[in-house]
Amino acid sequence: MSQLVTFTDNNFESQAAAASHEKPVLVDVWAPWSGPCRLVGPTIEQVAKKLDGRAVVGKLDADDNPETVQRFGIRSLPTVLVFRDGKVVGSLVGV
């Protein structure tokens, strides 16, 4: 069973950006108080299981990690970012 990675401001470069040079990385930017984020959560968990070993899948709590949120200009939650080769190559906003 795949484990969701917990991304933070401190580990984002090594766990997400750098890792995306090896395999795709999906980052769910969420907040625990957000109803839509709680709706997306189970889907992210299913994606993590389905892509186990083929992609890195994890979550970034927007409230606890404002530097990363600001860096990528995230204004709405949930936002899902897909990284490849250190760059955002796709994004989804909302449910």
ABEGO torsion letter per residue (X at the ends): XBBBBBBBAAAAAAAAAAAAAABBBBBBBBBAABAAAAAAAAAAAAAAAAABGABBBBBBBAAABAAAAAAAGBABOBBBBBBBGGBBABBBBEX
